[in-house]
């Protein structure tokens, strides 16, 4: 560390000396504290005219963010007014914020050294860091429609900014933070108003009896709720509980309604089971004419009874219908027996046709399936099912078989094409990986060559050093660099060997 450096510390505590937070070197560059090996990062500088600047860029000098006048830090001068005073260095080396009407300014740091400008500049630049943080936060809030997630960051800044050890226009910064806080809180209010309107609609809906339509409306309100952001901790939970309360009341009433309806359906099921039993008993009556008339009466009774539970409806209807059909069939038995036998055989073959058409539809769906491998396994099961089904009417036999066989062929063709496509994609991926690793190998080789060139250059420099002056420091510095780079070269060489092994393995898989 140069003896001409000016060190900057936090304010001293009751017991302990304040921690070092920065320094100014003999060139009036302002830096963070030095590390174990390297100098601290430059955060700005003070120019010859007392201007406090950010770090210089590649082309332009760093932006001027304040100025030093004597022992004081000021804002930049305007067209009419002089820049406002922000702080000063007192006779004890304390850095203070500007004095108030009665009290001296608060101590925000302490300097040890001669460069008061660097010490003041350090705390001006610290303030500019907070201003930059605020500008970034404000830009993020301005860019988004949902500002509420930023309230914590704004309020956190409002907590620490007023007490920050820095020099700058605190009034303007705090005013900007409060304006931003108000803007976000205003959005909380808008969100609260929207959610209160949803709660109002929910309360109107909770007594409705149009069950399906009202349930759809509640789902729509819930989706609207999800699109609205937070209404704030003080309101969000309460509003949600009010909405859920109205929703739960509606669904409770609906459940009670359906429970009563289910009881009635159970009673209807009992009545229809009685009709089934009667119709089934009529299938054994020898007076088929009387049985037929009785069944017609039962059919009228069936229509007069309301619905039964959905899971019982089809089976119950099939039972009743079959019982009725049995009665009607008995009545017709003696007139065209031969016709009935033919009809029975024809029904079986038509049923076989329907089943095989179902297999055709299933096979055609598999022909369009994305997972050709699974489709192939399933199509084999369908082929086994096909063989277990009996004959179909002759006029449909060839057409339905051609349809099924064509669908099966498409499934197997899809599987073949998928296998070929996956093999091609695998080779392409492996070739891309191989090319990438070869590029990595070349870049790593170039990097090693570059490092070795640096070592040669540094060793030449060491060999040409003359005793005296800073020769020993330069030699030590270069030898440390050479040692570090040699370690890096060994690490890179290990990586180079790994890449070569990986390339050989990929080539083996690709080319055998």
Secondary structure, DSSP 4 states (H G I P E B T S, - for coil): --TT-EEEEPPP-SSSPPPEEEEE-TT-EEEPPP-SSSPPPEEEEE-TTSEEEPPP-SSSPPPEEEEEETTEEEPPP-SSSPPPEEEEE-TTSEEEEPP-SSSPPPEEEEEESS-HHHHHHHHHHHHHHHHHHHHHHHHHHHH-S--GGGHHHHHHHHHHGGG-S--S-HHHHHHHHHHHHHHHHHHHHHHHHHHHHHHHHHHHHTT---HHHHHHHHHHHHHHHHHS----TTTHHHHHHHHHHHHHHHHHHHHHHHHHHHHHHHHHHHHHHHHHHHHHHHTT-S-HHHHHHHHHHHHHHHHHS----HHHHHHHHHHHHHHHHHHHHHHHHHHHHHHHHHHHHHHHHHHHHHHHHHHHHHHHHHHT-S-HHHHHHHHHHHHHHHHHS----HHHHHHHHHHHHHHHHHHHHHHHHHHHHHHHHHHHHHHHHHHHHHHHHHHHHHHHHHHHHHHHHHHHHHHT--SSTTHHHHHHHHHHHHHHHHHHHHHHHHHHHHHHHHHHHHHHHHH-
